């Protein structure tokens, strides 16, 4: 949604947003077809997720700040090695990017990924023991573009 209805410089701002809520229920069976877990969520599916981006764009400058949330979700159902479930914890990632165009030939970009320093935290249940803890850290990128 560009904010083109606002006066002057404010009409260069805008927003992108979405929200998803899904409820699922499935019975998991073993190789013989016997139900081993009844009424569980689908593997890999978060119940809630949303994204929100605020942006500014004009002829010389553009900027975006985005947030993406994903609630926890089952990774393996039923869990392996006598665990009830294996789950991935919720995350909230924030990214930002900026672009300056100096002239028809030269532009500069700056980008930051995972500014909230989120981790990929996978847990074994019923007691939330850590299975995997992947820390990728924040990432920053700087670039110049020259076109001829």
Beta strands, then each sheet from edge to edge (+ up, - down):
strand 1: 13-21
strand 2: 26-29
strand 3: 35-40
strand 4: 48-57
strand 5: 61-70
strand 6: 73-77
strand 7: 85-88
strand 8: 91-101
strand 9: 106-113
strand 10: 119-125
strand 11: 129-135
strand 12: 139-146
sheet 1: 1+ 4- 5+ 8- 9+ 12-
sheet 2: 2+ 3-
sheet 3: 6+ 7- 10+ 11-
end
